[in-house]
Amino acid sequence: TYYISDDGKTDKQLEIFRGYYIGGEKFSDDNIEEVNEKMQVGKKITMLGKLTLYKETIEITSGSKIISIE
């Protein structure tokens, strides 16, 4: 599970529940440096997943994956 926002702040972030990295790859110690380098404030992230309301939380459900980071 991770969080993204359009301005790098935590007050309006979107929860990505059990999501995957580019190409469906799992997040791991092996790719964490690449992930941190690519997923910076100002980057455009395109992802495939289902947006849902879980209790009071708007989130992307499990199984989503990042398509691209620009």
N, C-alpha and C positions, 0 to 999 in steps of 0.2 A: 504494500500500500504506500502511495506517495501522493503529494499534493502539488498542484501547479496554480499559478495566478498570472494575470496579465501585467502586473506591476511589481512582482517580487515581494509583495506584502502578504501577511497571513490573514488579514481580515476578510478578504474576498476570494480565498483560494478554493479550488475544486478538488475534491478527494477522488483519487483514482484507486479503486479497491482491487487489489491483487492484479494489477496490470503488468504487461510485458513491455520489453524494450523493442527496438527496431527489429522487424522480421520475426517477432514472437519470441525473441531470446529472453531468458530470465535475467533479472538483475542479479549480479553476483560480485564477489570480491575481484574477480578477473576483469570486469568491465566497469567498475565504479569510477575509475579515473576518467575514462572516456565519457561516461554519463555526466559526471560533474562538469566536464569541460564543455560539452555540447548543450546541456540544459541550463542556460544562463538567462538572466533577465533580458528581455528584448528579442529572444529567439521565438520563431513561429513554430509551434509543434502541431503536427497533423496526426490525429489518432483515429483509430477505428474502435468503436465500443458503443455500449448502450447507456444512455443517460437515464437515470432513474431517481426517484425520491425514496430513500430508505429511512423510515421513521421521519426525522426532521432534517435529514442531511441529503442535499443534492449531490449525487456522485455518479461516476462511471462505474458500472458493475464489473465483476471479475471477468477475466479473459480478454480485456481490451489490449490493443497493442499500438505502439507508436509507429506511424507510417514514415514520417520524415521530420527532421529538425532543420530549419533554415535560419 
